[in-house]
Amino acid sequence: MTRDEFETWFAGPVENLKSNQNNGFIVIMLCCAMVEAYARAKDGGYSGRRLKKKHIEQIAKCIGISADLAQVFWAAFRHGLFHRLVLQGRTLKATQVNGVFIHHEGTDAVKLVGDELAVNPGALADAVLSALRADITAINAIDTAEIRSPSPSVQP
């Protein structure tokens, strides 16, 4: 994917969406998709369904959190929103986290507040976009060969 494609297809829309707090779930979903593609690209491309430990570590580095916290975030937010369209709390029983929520204050993308995991969609978007923009080599490795702009003859 070129820098222009990344900015047009993903970064620009996320920047627009994050300005409205009601778009929090959508912003988180887009950030998860982007950071997963990024982590896989850093590892040489898509390899299997499940993320490996090194992918979670790359996601943690991108967001600026520990790998353990990234694992909890991934289970609660990515898996919950992508598979059930809700935050997934039941998978957290083996952790010290007893709840999850979205907030819009401060600059931490993901943090523990007491025993609850808090995600700030705007700060998450800022962290993910900053990391991806800083590593254009990995962005270029994301295969978009099958994505094409519509031809001029295609009408909406």
DSSP file (Angstrom, degrees, kcal/mol; ACC not computed):
  #  RESIDUE AA STRUCTURE BP1 BP2  ACC     N-H-->O    O-->H-N    N-H-->O    O-->H-N    TCO  KAPPA ALPHA  PHI   PSI    X-CA   Y-CA   Z-CA
    1    1 A M              0   0    0      0, 0.0   141,-0.2     0, 0.0     2,-0.1   0.000 360.0 360.0 360.0 135.0    0.0    0.0    0.0
    2    2 A T     >  -     0   0    0      1,-0.1     4,-2.6   138,-0.1     5,-0.2  -0.388 360.0-110.2 -80.9 164.0    1.4    3.4   -0.9
    3    3 A R  H  > S+     0   0    0      1,-0.2     4,-2.8     2,-0.2     5,-0.2   0.916 120.6  52.3 -58.9 -42.7    1.4    6.3    1.6
    4    4 A D  H  > S+     0   0    0      2,-0.2     4,-2.7     1,-0.2     5,-0.2   0.910 109.5  48.5 -62.0 -42.2   -1.2    8.1   -0.5
    5    5 A E  H  > S+     0   0    0      2,-0.2     4,-3.1     1,-0.2     5,-0.5   0.932 112.1  49.5 -62.3 -45.1   -3.5    5.0   -0.4
    6    6 A F  H  X>S+     0   0    0     -4,-2.6     5,-2.4     1,-0.2     4,-2.1   0.937 114.1  44.8 -58.9 -47.4   -3.0    4.7    3.4
    7    7 A E  I  <>S+     0   0    0     -4,-2.8     5,-2.9     3,-0.2    -1,-0.2   0.906 119.6  41.2 -64.8 -41.9   -3.8    8.3    3.9
    8    8 A T  I  <5S+     0   0    0     -4,-2.7    -2,-0.2    -5,-0.2    -1,-0.2   0.923 123.6  34.4 -73.4 -45.8   -6.8    8.3    1.6
    9    9 A W  I  <5S+     0   0    0     -4,-3.1    -3,-0.2    -5,-0.2    -2,-0.2   0.798 137.2   2.8 -83.7 -29.9   -8.4    5.0    2.5
   10   10 A F  I  X5S+     0   0    0     -4,-2.1     4,-2.5    -5,-0.5     5,-0.2   0.751 122.4  48.5-125.1 -59.2   -7.6    4.8    6.2
   11   11 A A  I  ><S+     0   0    0     -5,-2.4     4,-2.7     1,-0.2     5,-0.2   0.929 113.1  47.7 -60.9 -48.5   -5.9    7.7    8.0
   12   12 A G  H  ><S+     0   0    0     -5,-2.9     4,-2.3    -6,-0.3    -1,-0.2   0.946 114.1  45.7 -58.6 -51.6   -8.1   10.4    6.6
   13   13 A P  H  > S+     0   0    0      0, 0.0     4,-2.7     0, 0.0    -1,-0.2   0.897 113.5  50.0 -59.9 -39.6  -11.4    8.6    7.4
   14   14 A V  H  X S+     0   0    0     -4,-2.5     4,-2.6     2,-0.2    -2,-0.2   0.924 108.9  52.2 -65.0 -42.6  -10.2    7.7   10.9
   15   15 A E  H  X S+     0   0    0     -4,-2.7     4,-0.6    -5,-0.2    -1,-0.2   0.918 113.2  45.3 -57.5 -43.5   -9.1   11.4   11.5
   16   16 A N  H >< S+     0   0    0     -4,-2.3     3,-0.8    -5,-0.2     4,-0.2   0.917 114.1  48.1 -66.2 -43.8  -12.6   12.5   10.4
   17   17 A L  H >< S+     0   0    0     -4,-2.7     3,-1.8     1,-0.2     6,-0.3   0.876 102.6  61.3 -66.3 -38.4  -14.4    9.8   12.5
   18   18 A K  H 3< S+     0   0    0     -4,-2.6    -1,-0.2     1,-0.3    -2,-0.2   0.691  88.3  72.7 -67.9 -16.0  -12.5   10.4   15.7
   19   19 A S  T << S+     0   0    0     -3,-0.8     2,-0.6    -4,-0.6    -1,-0.3   0.687  92.0  63.2 -71.1 -15.9  -13.7   14.0   15.9
   20   20 A N  S X  S-     0   0    0     -3,-1.8     3,-2.3    -4,-0.2    -1,-0.1  -0.944  74.6-152.2-111.8 115.5  -17.2   12.7   16.9
   21   21 A Q  G >  S+     0   0    0     -2,-0.6     3,-1.4     1,-0.3    -1,-0.1   0.739  92.4  69.4 -59.6 -23.8  -17.3   10.8   20.2
   22   22 A N  G 3  S+     0   0    0      1,-0.3     3,-0.3     2,-0.1    -1,-0.3   0.630  89.8  64.5 -68.9 -11.5  -20.2    8.7   19.0
   23   23 A N  G <>  +     0   0    0     -3,-2.3     4,-2.7    -6,-0.3    -1,-0.3   0.234  67.0 115.9 -93.3  13.2  -17.9    7.0   16.5
   24   24 A G  H <> S+     0   0    0     -3,-1.4     4,-2.5     1,-0.2     5,-0.2   0.880  74.4  46.9 -53.3 -48.8  -15.7    5.4   19.2
   25   25 A F  H  > S+     0   0    0     -3,-0.3     4,-2.5     1,-0.2    -1,-0.2   0.918 114.1  48.1 -61.8 -42.8  -16.5    1.8   18.4
   26   26 A I  H  > S+     0   0    0      2,-0.2     4,-2.5     1,-0.2     5,-0.2   0.908 111.0  50.6 -65.5 -41.8  -15.9    2.4   14.7
   27   27 A V  H  X S+     0   0    0     -4,-2.7     4,-2.5     2,-0.2    -1,-0.2   0.925 111.4  48.6 -61.2 -44.4  -12.6    4.1   15.3
   28   28 A I  H  X S+     0   0    0     -4,-2.5     4,-2.7    -5,-0.2    -2,-0.2   0.923 110.8  50.8 -62.2 -43.9  -11.5    1.3   17.6
   29   29 A M  H  X S+     0   0    0     -4,-2.5     4,-2.3     1,-0.2    -2,-0.2   0.921 112.1  46.2 -61.0 -44.2  -12.5   -1.3   14.9
   30   30 A L  H  X S+     0   0    0     -4,-2.5     4,-2.6     2,-0.2    -1,-0.2   0.903 112.2  51.0 -65.2 -40.3  -10.5    0.5   12.2
   31   31 A C  H  X S+     0   0    0     -4,-2.5     4,-2.9    -5,-0.2     5,-0.3   0.908 109.6  50.6 -63.3 -41.2   -7.5    0.9   14.5
   32   32 A C  H  X S+     0   0    0     -4,-2.7     4,-2.2     2,-0.2     5,-0.2   0.927 111.5  47.7 -62.1 -44.6   -7.6   -2.8   15.3
   33   33 A A  H  X S+     0   0    0     -4,-2.3     4,-2.2     2,-0.2    -2,-0.2   0.923 115.0  45.9 -62.3 -44.0   -7.7   -3.7   11.6
   34   34 A M  H  X S+     0   0    0     -4,-2.6     4,-2.4     1,-0.2    -2,-0.2   0.935 114.3  46.0 -65.8 -46.1   -4.9   -1.3   10.7
   35   35 A V  H  X S+     0   0    0     -4,-2.9     4,-2.5     2,-0.2    -1,-0.2   0.830 112.1  52.1 -71.3 -30.0   -2.6   -2.3   13.6
   36   36 A E  H  X S+     0   0    0     -4,-2.2     4,-2.5    -5,-0.3     5,-0.2   0.941 111.3  46.3 -67.8 -46.3   -3.2   -6.0   12.9
   37   37 A A  H  X S+     0   0    0     -4,-2.2     4,-2.5    -5,-0.2    -2,-0.2   0.901 113.9  50.5 -60.2 -40.1   -2.3   -5.6    9.2
   38   38 A Y  H  X S+     0   0    0     -4,-2.4     4,-2.4     2,-0.2    -2,-0.2   0.938 110.2  48.0 -62.7 -48.7    0.8   -3.5   10.3
   39   39 A A  H  X S+     0   0    0     -4,-2.5     4,-0.8     1,-0.2    -2,-0.2   0.897 114.2  47.0 -62.1 -40.3    1.9   -6.2   12.8
   40   40 A R  H ><>S+     0   0    0     -4,-2.5     5,-3.1     1,-0.2     3,-0.5   0.896 110.8  51.9 -68.5 -39.2    1.5   -8.9   10.2
   41   41 A A  H ><5S+     0   0    0     -4,-2.5     3,-1.6     1,-0.2    -2,-0.2   0.886 105.0  55.7 -63.7 -38.3    3.4   -6.8    7.6
   42   42 A K  H 3<5S+     0   0    0     -4,-2.4    -1,-0.2     1,-0.3    -2,-0.2   0.772 108.4  50.3 -62.7 -24.7    6.2   -6.3   10.0
   43   43 A D  T <<5S-     0   0    0     -4,-0.8    -1,-0.3    -3,-0.5    -2,-0.2   0.287 133.2 -88.5 -97.6   7.9    6.4  -10.1   10.2
   44   44 A G  T < 5S-     0   0    0     -3,-1.6    -3,-0.2    -5,-0.1     2,-0.2   0.541  79.5 -58.5  99.6   6.9    6.5  -10.6    6.4
   45   45 A G  S   <S-     0   0    0     -5,-3.1     2,-0.3    -6,-0.1    -2,-0.1  -0.631  89.2 -17.9 118.7-175.5    2.7  -10.8    5.7
   46   46 A Y        +     0   0    0     -2,-0.2     2,-0.3     1,-0.1     3,-0.1  -0.504  57.0 169.0 -71.9 125.4   -0.3  -12.8    6.6
   47   47 A S        -     0   0    0      1,-0.4    -2,-0.1    -2,-0.3    -1,-0.1  -0.740  53.1 -30.7-141.5  89.6    0.5  -16.1    8.1
   48   48 A G  S    S-     0   0    0     -2,-0.3    -1,-0.4     1,-0.1     0, 0.0   0.015  71.7 -84.6  88.8 163.8   -2.3  -18.0    9.7
   49   49 A R  S    S+     0   0    0     -3,-0.1     2,-0.2     2,-0.1    -1,-0.1   0.922 102.1  66.9 -73.7 -46.5   -5.5  -17.0   11.4
   50   50 A R  S    S-     0   0    0      1,-0.1     2,-0.2    -3,-0.0    -3,-0.1  -0.499  83.1-118.4 -84.7 144.3   -4.2  -16.4   14.9
   51   51 A L        -     0   0    0     -2,-0.2     2,-0.2     1,-0.1    -1,-0.1  -0.557  29.6-134.4 -74.4 143.3   -1.9  -13.7   16.0
   52   52 A K    >>  -     0   0    0     -2,-0.2     4,-2.0     1,-0.1     3,-0.7  -0.464  27.8 -99.2 -91.4 168.9    1.4  -14.9   17.4
   53   53 A K  H 3> S+     0   0    0      1,-0.3     4,-2.4     2,-0.2     5,-0.2   0.884 124.4  55.8 -55.4 -40.7    3.0  -13.5   20.5
   54   54 A K  H 3> S+     0   0    0      1,-0.2     4,-1.8     2,-0.2    -1,-0.3   0.816 104.9  53.2 -65.4 -29.3    5.3  -11.4   18.3
   55   55 A H  H <> S+     0   0    0     -3,-0.7     4,-2.5     2,-0.2    -1,-0.2   0.930 109.4  47.5 -68.7 -44.9    2.3   -9.8   16.7
   56   56 A I  H  X S+     0   0    0     -4,-2.0     4,-2.7     1,-0.2    -2,-0.2   0.899 111.0  52.4 -62.2 -39.9    0.8   -8.8   20.1
   57   57 A E  H  X S+     0   0    0     -4,-2.4     4,-2.2     2,-0.2    -1,-0.2   0.887 109.8  48.5 -63.1 -38.4    4.2   -7.4   21.1
   58   58 A Q  H  X S+     0   0    0     -4,-1.8     4,-2.3     2,-0.2    -2,-0.2   0.901 111.5  49.5 -67.6 -40.7    4.2   -5.3   17.9
   59   59 A I  H  X S+     0   0    0     -4,-2.5     4,-2.3     2,-0.2     5,-0.2   0.917 110.4  51.2 -62.3 -43.9    0.7   -4.1   18.6
   60   60 A A  H  X>S+     0   0    0     -4,-2.7     5,-2.3     1,-0.2     4,-2.2   0.920 110.7  48.1 -59.3 -45.1    1.7   -3.2   22.2
   61   61 A K  H  <5S+     0   0    0     -4,-2.2    -1,-0.2     1,-0.2    -2,-0.2   0.908 111.1  51.2 -62.2 -42.4    4.7   -1.3   20.9
   62   62 A C  H  <5S+     0   0    0     -4,-2.3    69,-0.2     1,-0.2    -1,-0.2   0.895 117.3  38.1 -61.9 -42.1    2.5    0.6   18.4
   63   63 A I  H  <5S-     0   0    0     -4,-2.3    46,-0.3    -5,-0.1    -1,-0.2   0.718 111.6-118.5 -84.2 -22.3   -0.1    1.6   21.0
   64   64 A G  T  <5S+     0   0    0     -4,-2.2     2,-0.3     1,-0.3    -3,-0.2   0.857  72.9 111.0  86.5  39.1    2.5    2.2   23.7
   65   65 A I  S   <S-     0   0    0     -5,-2.3    -1,-0.3    -6,-0.1    -2,-0.1  -0.819  72.6 -81.7-134.0 172.9    1.4   -0.4   26.3
   66   66 A S     >  -     0   0    0     -2,-0.3     4,-2.3     1,-0.1     5,-0.1  -0.359  37.7-116.9 -72.9 158.4    2.7   -3.6   27.7
   67   67 A A  H  > S+     0   0    0      2,-0.2     4,-2.1     1,-0.2     5,-0.1   0.871 116.3  54.5 -63.3 -36.7    2.2   -6.9   25.8
   68   68 A D  H  > S+     0   0    0      2,-0.2     4,-1.7     1,-0.2    -1,-0.2   0.927 110.5  44.7 -63.1 -44.2    0.0   -8.2   28.7
   69   69 A L  H  > S+     0   0    0      1,-0.2     4,-2.8     2,-0.2    -2,-0.2   0.874 110.8  55.0 -67.8 -36.3   -2.3   -5.2   28.5
   70   70 A A  H  X S+     0   0    0     -4,-2.3     4,-2.8     1,-0.2    -1,-0.2   0.886 105.3  53.4 -62.6 -38.4   -2.3   -5.5   24.7
   71   71 A Q  H  X S+     0   0    0     -4,-2.1     4,-2.1     2,-0.2    -1,-0.2   0.911 111.2  45.0 -63.5 -42.5   -3.5   -9.1   24.9
   72   72 A V  H  X S+     0   0    0     -4,-1.7     4,-2.7     2,-0.2     5,-0.3   0.928 113.6  50.1 -66.9 -45.2   -6.4   -8.1   27.2
   73   73 A F  H  X>S+     0   0    0     -4,-2.8     4,-3.0     1,-0.2     5,-0.9   0.929 110.8  50.2 -56.1 -46.6   -7.2   -5.2   24.9
   74   74 A W  I  <>S+     0   0    0     -4,-2.8     5,-2.5     1,-0.2     6,-0.3   0.908 113.0  45.2 -62.0 -44.0   -7.2   -7.5   21.9
   75   75 A A  I  <>S+     0   0    0     -4,-2.1     5,-0.6     3,-0.2    -1,-0.2   0.929 121.1  37.6 -65.7 -45.1   -9.5  -10.0   23.5
   76   76 A A  I  <5S+     0   0    0     -4,-2.7    12,-2.6    -5,-0.2    -2,-0.2   0.921 131.4  20.9 -76.1 -45.2  -12.0   -7.5   24.8
   77   77 A F  I  X5S+     0   0    0     -4,-3.0     4,-2.6    -5,-0.3     5,-0.4   0.932 127.1  38.5 -95.4 -54.4  -12.1   -5.0   22.0
   78   78 A R  I  ><S+     0   0    0     -5,-0.9     4,-2.6     2,-0.2     5,-0.3   0.982 126.1  35.8 -65.1 -55.5  -10.9   -6.5   18.8
   79   79 A H  I  >XS+     0   0    0     -5,-2.5     4,-2.2     1,-0.2     5,-0.5   0.911 120.2  50.0 -65.6 -41.0  -12.4   -9.9   19.3
   80   80 A G  I  >XS+     0   0    0     -5,-0.6     4,-2.1    -6,-0.3     6,-1.5   0.958 117.4  37.5 -61.5 -51.9  -15.5   -8.5   21.0
   81   81 A L  I  X5S+     0   0    0     -4,-2.6     4,-0.5     4,-0.3    -2,-0.2   0.893 121.5  43.8 -70.3 -40.0  -16.3   -5.9   18.3
   82   82 A F  I  <5S+     0   0    0     -4,-2.6    -1,-0.2    -5,-0.4    -2,-0.2   0.853 126.8  28.1 -75.6 -33.4  -15.3   -7.9   15.3
   83   83 A H  I  <5S+     0   0    0     -4,-2.2    -3,-0.2    -5,-0.3    -2,-0.2   0.755 139.4  15.0-100.9 -26.9  -17.0  -11.2   16.3
   84   84 A R  I  <<S-     0   0    0     -4,-2.1    -3,-0.2    -5,-0.5    -2,-0.1   0.478  88.9-124.5-127.2  -7.3  -19.9  -10.1   18.5
   85   85 A L  S  <<S+     0   0    0     -5,-0.9     2,-0.3    -4,-0.5    -4,-0.3   0.720  85.4  81.2  63.7  23.6  -20.3   -6.4   17.9
   86   86 A V  S    S-     0   0    0     -6,-1.5    -2,-0.3    -7,-0.1     2,-0.3  -0.939  95.3 -84.9-143.6 165.1  -20.0   -5.8   21.6
   87   87 A L        -     0   0    0     -2,-0.3     2,-0.8    -7,-0.1   -10,-0.2  -0.577  45.2-133.1 -71.9 139.5  -17.1   -5.5   24.1
   88   88 A Q        +     0   0    0    -12,-2.6    -8,-0.2    -2,-0.3    -9,-0.1  -0.840  37.8 159.9-104.5 106.7  -16.1   -9.0   25.2
   89   89 A G    >   +     0   0    0     -2,-0.8     3,-1.7     1,-0.1    -1,-0.2   0.718  60.9  74.3 -96.1 -24.1  -15.7   -9.2   28.9
   90   90 A R  G >  S+     0   0    0      1,-0.3     3,-1.0     2,-0.2    -1,-0.1   0.773  89.5  60.2 -66.1 -25.5  -16.1  -13.0   29.5
   91   91 A T  G 3  S+     0   0    0      1,-0.2     3,-0.5     2,-0.1    -1,-0.3   0.543  92.8  69.9 -77.2  -4.5  -12.6  -13.8   28.1
   92   92 A L  G X   +     0   0    0     -3,-1.7     3,-2.2     1,-0.2     5,-0.4   0.429  64.2 101.0 -93.4   1.4  -11.0  -11.6   30.8
   93   93 A K  T <  S+     0   0    0     -3,-1.0    -1,-0.2     1,-0.3    -2,-0.1   0.797  78.7  56.0 -59.3 -30.0  -11.8  -13.9   33.7
   94   94 A A  T 3  S+     0   0    0     -3,-0.5    -1,-0.3     2,-0.0     2,-0.2   0.505 105.0  65.8 -80.3  -3.0   -8.2  -15.3   33.7
   95   95 A T  S <  S-     0   0    0     -3,-2.2    -3,-0.0     2,-0.3     0, 0.0  -0.459  93.9-109.2-107.3-179.0   -6.8  -11.8   34.1
   96   96 A Q  S    S+     0   0    0     -2,-0.2     2,-0.5     2,-0.0    -3,-0.1   0.316  87.1 106.9 -91.0   6.9   -7.0   -9.2   36.8
   97   97 A V        +     0   0    0     -5,-0.4    -2,-0.3     1,-0.1    19,-0.2  -0.765  42.1 177.6 -92.0 127.4   -9.3   -7.1   34.6
   98   98 A N        +     0   0    0     17,-3.9     2,-0.3    -2,-0.5    18,-0.2   0.256  62.5   6.2-114.1  10.7  -13.0   -7.1   35.7
   99   99 A G  E     -a  116   0A   0     16,-0.6    18,-3.1    -7,-0.1     2,-0.3  -0.952  56.8-141.0-179.1 163.7  -14.5   -4.7   33.2
  100  100 A V  E     +a  117   0A   0     -2,-0.3     2,-0.3    16,-0.2    18,-0.2  -0.983  22.5 164.5-137.2 147.6  -13.9   -2.7   30.0
  101  101 A F  E     -a  118   0A   0     16,-2.4    18,-2.2    -2,-0.3     2,-0.4  -0.992  31.0-121.5-158.0 162.5  -15.1    0.7   28.9
  102  102 A I  E     +a  119   0A   0     -2,-0.3     2,-0.3    16,-0.2    18,-0.2  -0.863  32.3 171.9-104.4 140.0  -14.6    3.6   26.4
  103  103 A H        -     0   0    0     16,-2.1    -2,-0.0    -2,-0.4    15,-0.0  -0.901  29.5-146.4-140.2 170.9  -13.7    7.1   27.6
  104  104 A H        +     0   0    0     -2,-0.3     2,-0.4    16,-0.2    16,-0.1  -0.043  62.1 101.5-131.7  31.7  -12.7   10.3   25.9
  105  105 A E        +     0   0    0      3,-0.1     3,-0.2     0, 0.0    -2,-0.1  -0.917  68.8   4.2-121.9 146.4  -10.4   12.0   28.4
  106  106 A G  S    S-     0   0    0     -2,-0.4    17,-0.1     1,-0.2    -3,-0.0  -0.199  82.6 -83.5  81.2-172.6   -6.6   12.2   28.6
  107  107 A T  S    S+     0   0    0     16,-0.1     2,-0.4    15,-0.0    -1,-0.2   0.406  84.3 112.0-117.1  -0.7   -4.0   11.0   26.2
  108  108 A D        -     0   0    0     -3,-0.2    12,-0.3     1,-0.2    15,-0.2  -0.631  50.3-159.1 -77.2 128.2   -3.6    7.3   27.1
  109  109 A A  S    S+     0   0    0     -2,-0.4    11,-2.5   -46,-0.3     2,-0.4   0.936  79.8   6.6 -70.2 -46.9   -4.9    5.1   24.3
  110  110 A V  E    S+B  119   0A   0      9,-0.2     2,-0.3   -47,-0.2    -1,-0.3  -0.999  79.5 151.1-139.5 131.5   -5.3    2.0   26.6
  111  111 A K  E     -B  118   0A   0      7,-2.3     7,-3.3    -2,-0.4     2,-0.5  -0.988  43.0-107.2-155.4 162.0   -4.9    1.9   30.4
  112  112 A L  E     -B  117   0A   0     -2,-0.3     2,-0.5     5,-0.2     5,-0.2  -0.816  23.5-169.6 -91.6 133.2   -6.1    0.2   33.5
  113  113 A V  E >  S-B  116   0A   0      3,-3.2     3,-1.7    -2,-0.5     2,-0.5  -0.927  70.6 -50.4-121.0 101.6   -8.4    2.3   35.8
  114  114 A G  T 3  S-     0   0    0     -2,-0.5    -2,-0.0     1,-0.2     0, 0.0  -0.590 122.7 -25.1  65.6-122.4   -8.6    0.3   39.0
  115  115 A D  T 3  S+     0   0    0     -2,-0.5   -17,-3.9    -3,-0.1   -16,-0.6   0.096 122.1  93.5-107.9  22.6   -9.4   -3.2   37.7
  116  116 A E  E <  S-aB  99 113A   0     -3,-1.7    -3,-3.2   -19,-0.2     2,-0.6  -0.899  71.7-127.9-117.7 146.0  -11.1   -2.0   34.5
  117  117 A L  E     -aB 100 112A   0    -18,-3.1   -16,-2.4    -2,-0.4     2,-0.4  -0.807  26.8-165.4 -92.0 123.5   -9.6   -1.6   31.0
  118  118 A A  E     -aB 101 111A   0     -7,-3.3    -7,-2.3    -2,-0.6     2,-0.4  -0.915   4.6-167.2-113.5 134.6  -10.2    1.8   29.5
  119  119 A V  E     -aB 102 110A   0    -18,-2.2   -16,-2.1    -2,-0.4    -9,-0.2  -0.983  10.3-157.3-123.6 130.3   -9.8    2.7   25.9
  120  120 A N     >  -     0   0    0    -11,-2.5     4,-2.8    -2,-0.4     5,-0.2  -0.910   8.5-158.8-102.9 105.6   -9.7    6.2   24.5
  121  121 A P  H  > S+     0   0    0      0, 0.0     4,-2.6     0, 0.0     5,-0.2   0.869  89.7  49.1 -56.3 -41.6  -10.7    5.9   20.8
  122  122 A G  H  > S+     0   0    0      2,-0.2     4,-2.3     1,-0.2     5,-0.1   0.922 114.2  44.5 -64.8 -44.3   -9.1    9.3   19.8
  123  123 A A  H  > S+     0   0    0    -15,-0.2     4,-2.4     2,-0.2   -14,-0.3   0.863 112.4  53.2 -68.3 -35.8   -5.9    8.6   21.6
  124  124 A L  H  X S+     0   0    0     -4,-2.8     4,-2.8   -15,-0.3     5,-0.2   0.937 109.7  48.4 -62.6 -46.1   -5.8    5.1   20.1
  125  125 A A  H  X S+     0   0    0     -4,-2.6     4,-2.9    -5,-0.2     5,-0.3   0.918 110.9  50.9 -59.7 -44.2   -6.2    6.5   16.6
  126  126 A D  H  X S+     0   0    0     -4,-2.3     4,-2.2     1,-0.2    -1,-0.2   0.922 112.9  45.9 -59.8 -44.6   -3.5    9.0   17.3
  127  127 A A  H  X S+     0   0    0     -4,-2.4     4,-2.3     2,-0.2    -2,-0.2   0.931 116.2  44.2 -65.2 -46.9   -1.1    6.3   18.5
  128  128 A V  H  X S+     0   0    0     -4,-2.8     4,-2.6     2,-0.2     5,-0.2   0.941 115.6  46.4 -65.9 -47.9   -1.8    3.9   15.7
  129  129 A L  H  X S+     0   0    0     -4,-2.9     4,-2.7    -5,-0.2     5,-0.2   0.896 112.5  51.3 -63.0 -39.5   -1.7    6.5   12.9
  130  130 A S  H  X S+     0   0    0     -4,-2.2     4,-1.6    -5,-0.3    -1,-0.2   0.933 112.2  45.9 -62.3 -46.2    1.5    8.0   14.3
  131  131 A A  H  X S+     0   0    0     -4,-2.3     4,-0.6   -69,-0.2    -2,-0.2   0.915 116.1  44.8 -64.1 -43.7    3.2    4.5   14.4
  132  132 A L  H >< S+     0   0    0     -4,-2.6     3,-0.9     1,-0.2     7,-0.3   0.901 111.6  51.6 -70.3 -39.9    2.1    3.6   10.9
  133  133 A R  H 3< S+     0   0    0     -4,-2.7     3,-0.4    -5,-0.2    -1,-0.2   0.839 108.1  54.1 -63.7 -31.1    3.0    6.9    9.4
  134  134 A A  H 3< S+     0   0    0     -4,-1.6    -1,-0.2     1,-0.2     2,-0.2   0.635 109.2  49.4 -77.6 -13.9    6.4    6.6   10.9
  135  135 A D    XX  +     0   0    0     -3,-0.9     4,-1.6    -4,-0.6     3,-0.8  -0.540  59.6 158.7-126.2  66.0    7.0    3.2    9.3
  136  136 A I  H 3> S+     0   0    0     -3,-0.4     4,-2.8     1,-0.2     5,-0.2   0.767  70.5  67.4 -63.0 -25.6    6.1    3.6    5.6
  137  137 A T  H 3> S+     0   0    0      2,-0.2     4,-0.9     1,-0.2    -1,-0.2   0.920 103.7  43.9 -60.5 -43.3    8.2    0.5    4.7
  138  138 A A  H <> S+     0   0    0     -3,-0.8     4,-0.5     2,-0.2     3,-0.4   0.889 112.2  53.0 -68.6 -38.4    5.8   -1.7    6.6
  139  139 A I  H >< S+     0   0    0     -4,-1.6     3,-1.4    -7,-0.3    -2,-0.2   0.915 106.1  53.7 -61.5 -42.5    2.8    0.1    5.1
  140  140 A N  H 3< S+     0   0    0     -4,-2.8    -1,-0.2     1,-0.3    -2,-0.2   0.769 101.9  60.7 -62.8 -24.6    4.3   -0.5    1.7
  141  141 A A  H 3< S+     0   0    0     -4,-0.9     2,-0.5    -3,-0.4    -1,-0.3   0.627  77.3 103.0 -79.3 -13.2    4.4   -4.2    2.5
  142  142 A I  S << S-     0   0    0     -3,-1.4     2,-0.5    -4,-0.5  -104,-0.1  -0.611  79.2-126.4 -73.6 119.9    0.7   -4.4    3.0
  143  143 A D        +     0   0    0     -2,-0.5     3,-0.1     1,-0.1    -2,-0.1  -0.541  43.0 160.1 -76.1 116.3   -0.6   -6.1   -0.2
  144  144 A T    >   +     0   0    0     -2,-0.5     3,-1.9     1,-0.1    -1,-0.1   0.031  31.5 124.8-118.8  24.3   -3.3   -4.1   -1.8
  145  145 A A  T 3  S+     0   0    0      1,-0.3    -1,-0.1     3,-0.0    -2,-0.0   0.803  75.8  48.8 -56.7 -31.1   -3.0   -5.7   -5.3
  146  146 A E  T 3  S+     0   0    0     -3,-0.1     2,-0.6     2,-0.0    -1,-0.3   0.516  93.0  90.0 -89.9  -3.6   -6.6   -6.7   -5.3
  147  147 A I    <   +     0   0    0     -3,-1.9     2,-0.4     0, 0.0    -3,-0.1  -0.821  54.2 169.1 -95.1 125.6   -7.9   -3.3   -4.3
  148  148 A R        -     0   0    0     -2,-0.6     3,-0.1     3,-0.0    -2,-0.0  -0.975  37.2-113.8-133.7 148.3   -8.6   -1.0   -7.2
  149  149 A S        -     0   0    0     -2,-0.4     0, 0.0     1,-0.1     0, 0.0  -0.534  51.8 -92.8 -71.6 147.9  -10.3    2.3   -7.6
  150  150 A P        -     0   0    0      0, 0.0    -1,-0.1     0, 0.0     0, 0.0  -0.319  43.1-109.9 -62.8 145.2  -13.5    2.0   -9.6
  151  151 A S    >   -     0   0    0      1,-0.1     3,-2.1    -3,-0.1    -3,-0.0  -0.366  30.4-107.1 -70.1 157.5  -13.1    2.7  -13.3
  152  152 A P  T 3  S+     0   0    0      0, 0.0    -1,-0.1     0, 0.0     0, 0.0   0.758 118.7  62.6 -58.1 -23.8  -14.6    5.9  -14.6
  153  153 A S  T 3  S+     0   0    0      2,-0.1     2,-0.6     0, 0.0    -2,-0.0   0.644  83.0  91.9 -78.2 -12.6  -17.4    3.8  -16.3
  154  154 A V    <   -     0   0    0     -3,-2.1     0, 0.0     2,-0.0     0, 0.0  -0.728  64.0-161.6 -85.5 121.8  -18.6    2.5  -13.0
  155  155 A Q              0   0    0     -2,-0.6    -2,-0.1     1,-0.1    -4,-0.0  -0.834 360.0 360.0-104.2 139.7  -21.4    4.7  -11.6
  156  156 A P              0   0    0      0, 0.0    -1,-0.1     0, 0.0    -2,-0.0   0.515 360.0 360.0 -67.1 360.0  -22.4    4.7   -8.0
